[in-house]
């Protein structure tokens, strides 16, 4: 902790902040605000009511108007600070509103009706984090069904991606065979092909194989990724060939070398690819939307789109469900982020 504080408070000037210090910290603060500002606003808005979301000017924190139970009234009444004609401010509860006139009562003496202009009253509000949006959202939105589908797709597709890409990277980095460079260039060249070009051919192939409206139709087509192959190949080039030759002399098979030497040594790169793959699969919307038409097979992203596509969009519930969809990938990223720097930094070394 002391090391972090020392780094954050480090300055170029000896006694006071220099111009470069101001520019550096200003740039870092601006970048932090641009990156995390929308996320913080999303999380805070997920606790707000529908009326608070459309309020102008908007407020960051979720507020709730205070209410009071008044004798003679079945429902709790909203509380206001009312400025009277003599300038005094009273704590009153609103019974009803008629045009620009509000009928108020004192909670301690509710017999007298006090009529005031609506501009004379200010609502009594407090910051309140309510979980009502989350509970109602999970009840009206098939969250657990969609979550299960997303977990199955993400886990299966990521495992398949790691297996296929690591095998291809192993072959392209440690074996000498005719056309190896051509295969690598062709693999990387597929990055230039837009997704829209292959959507219809892949859809027709899946239709002929009977894989539409099936989670396997979402998992299999994107299993092998050129980005993953290139990332792992560049990292595996840093593994000494002498280590593999020693294993072969000791009688190890190629499968054993792959499983017990290559994969353990390539863990940082595999962790980076895992993060990328989880993000791709978890946030994928277009392909699951094309392949799946049964609501019970929807992933979270497709389910959210259908949930928000009704005639009356309940933004408070939709924002709460969006926050829930972000939590799993956030935890995975936090768990594997320590491998990102070491994994990416060494993928370009030989």
C-alpha positions, 0 to 999 in steps of 0.5 A: 500500500505504501508503494502504491501511495508513493507512486501516486504521489511521485512528482518530477519537481523536488518541492512542488508540482512542476508543469509536467506533473500537472499535465500528467495528473490532469491527463490521468484524471481525465482518462480515469473519468472517461473510462469509469464515469459511464460505469459509475453512472450506470451502477448508480442509475440502477438504484433509481426509480423511473421518475428519478431517471427522467428527472432534469437536471439529472443527479448522480446519487439515487434519491428517495422522497421521505414519507410519513404515516399520518393519522386518518390516511391509509397511505403514507404521505410524501413530505415537503419543506414548505415556505409559508407567507411569513417566510417560515419553513414547515415540515408538511405532508402532501394530501393531494395536488389540484393544479398549482395548489397543494393541500398539505397537513402537519403530520403532528396535527393533521386536522388542518388543511394548509393550501400552498402553491406548488412552487413553495414546497421542496421535497424532502429527499435522502440518498437511498440504495434500493434493491427493488429494481434487481428483485423485480427485474429478476422476476420479470426477466428470465435472468437465471435462464439467460445467465445459464445459457451465457455461462454454457456458451462462454465456458464451452466456447472459451475452452474450445478456443484455448484448445484449438488455438493452442494446438495450432500455435504449437504447430506453427511455432515449434514444427518445421514443415513446408508452407508453415509461413503461408498458413500463418499469413493466411490465418492472420489474413482472415482478420481482414474479412468482415463478419458481415461477409461470412454471416450468410454462408455460415448460417446456411452451413449451420442450417444444413447441419441442423444446428440452428436454435441450438447452443452448439451453433453459437459455440462452434463457429467462432471456436478458432480465432486468428487473434488467439493463434497469433497471440499464443504462437508469439509467446510459444516462440519464447520457449526454448526448443532445447527444452522440447528436444530434451523431452523427446530424447527422454521418450516423451510423445508430442502430446505429452510435450504439448500437455506437460511442457507447452501449456504450463509454460504458456499460462500467461498467454493462455490467461490473456486469451481467456480474458479476451475470449470470455469478453467476446463470448459474453458480450456477443450479440449479433451471432446468437441473435441470428442463430437463436429464435427460441426465448428459452435459449437466449443469452443474456445480451439477446435477452436484454435486447428483447426485454428492452424492446417492449412498447414501454421500456422500464429503464430502471429494471433494464439498467439493473439487469445490465449491471448484473450482466457485467458482474461475472466478466468483471470478476473474471477480469479482476482474477486474471488481470495480473497475467495481462501485462506479463502475457502481452509483454512477452508475446512479441519477444523471440 
